[in-house]
Amino acid sequence: MTEEPDTRRVITLALVDDHPVVRDGLRGMFSSAPGFEVLGEAADGVAAVELVRRVDPDVVLMDLRMPGGGGVAAIAELTRLGARSRVLVLTTYDTESDTLPAIEAGATGYLLKDAPREELFTAVRAAADGRTVLSPAVASRLITRVRTPAAPGGEALSTREREVLALVAKGTSNREIAAELFISEATVKTHLTHVFAKLGAKDRAAAVALGYERGILG
């Protein structure tokens, strides 16, 4: 019996990472797997935008923190230009301050670099089809963000701001909060300023009361 040919379309890729070893590893991985073709590489966000405009890949594997131009700015610029390429973030960072800006800028998905090989292949295929792909850790953070009641102005507290508010609710001083979270007292004061502004509170007591009222503090 004649074997049916593989009619699955080839997904074209662009690799963006400031580490040559990472790019080499990704290129080798995808070049050895059927159904993928790597069209080019870039070492920073600025070069990534030019590369995508030149080769028009189906999917861009984008790192976030790169000297010479970060991934979020590149994603935002590709979105502004109306590029058809889907951007799948592939990074070691899963903090809210990294995740949310990338997704808000237009990323189709967000994976961590410790993702298994097959998971990465599946994610690239899903991204090429326009489906959202999120690592479990990132999905959990986004769900937490969505479920956190927003202040009257519509801006939710960040993860760190919720941590600071929770410690304030326990009667912890700024100095103790700084020691607990391994940050400076000045940073604690900055977080509290943001918390007060977002909640519309005038002082610590009011912020705690509003935190409980809106479900932020349990």
HULIN-V748971 format. One record per residue. NEAR is the number of other C-alpha atoms within 12 Angstrom. Layout:
BEGIN
near=NEAR
near=NEAR
END
This chain:
BEGIN
near=3
near=4
near=6
near=7
near=7
near=9
near=9
near=11
near=15
near=22
near=31
near=31
near=40
near=42
near=46
near=47
near=39
near=28
near=22
near=16
near=15
near=25
near=29
near=21
near=19
near=32
near=26
near=18
near=23
near=30
near=22
near=15
near=19
near=19
near=22
near=29
near=28
near=35
near=28
near=32
near=38
near=38
near=34
near=32
near=35
near=29
near=31
near=45
near=39
near=25
near=28
near=39
near=25
near=17
near=25
near=26
near=34
near=34
near=43
near=49
near=52
near=53
near=45
near=44
near=29
near=24
near=18
near=18
near=26
near=31
near=45
near=37
near=31
near=41
near=44
near=27
near=27
near=32
near=25
near=14
near=16
near=16
near=28
near=25
near=36
near=40
near=51
near=49
near=49
near=42
near=34
near=23
near=24
near=31
near=24
near=27
near=23
near=31
near=39
near=31
near=24
near=39
near=33
near=20
near=26
near=33
near=43
near=38
near=42
near=49
near=41
near=32
near=26
near=17
near=21
near=14
near=20
near=14
near=20
near=30
near=29
near=26
near=34
near=43
near=34
near=24
near=33
near=32
near=22
near=21
near=20
near=26
near=32
near=35
near=29
near=17
near=22
near=31
near=24
near=17
near=24
near=28
near=17
near=21
near=26
near=20
near=17
near=25
near=27
near=26
near=25
near=16
near=12
near=14
near=20
near=30
near=40
near=32
near=24
near=28
near=36
near=35
near=26
near=43
near=42
near=32
near=28
near=32
near=26
near=17
near=16
near=21
near=21
near=28
near=21
near=19
near=30
near=25
near=18
near=20
near=22
near=16
near=19
near=17
near=20
near=16
near=21
near=31
near=24
near=19
near=30
near=38
near=23
near=28
near=38
near=31
near=26
near=27
near=35
near=26
near=22
near=18
near=21
near=31
near=21
near=21
near=34
near=33
near=24
near=30
near=35
near=20
near=16
near=20
near=19
near=32
near=24
near=17
END
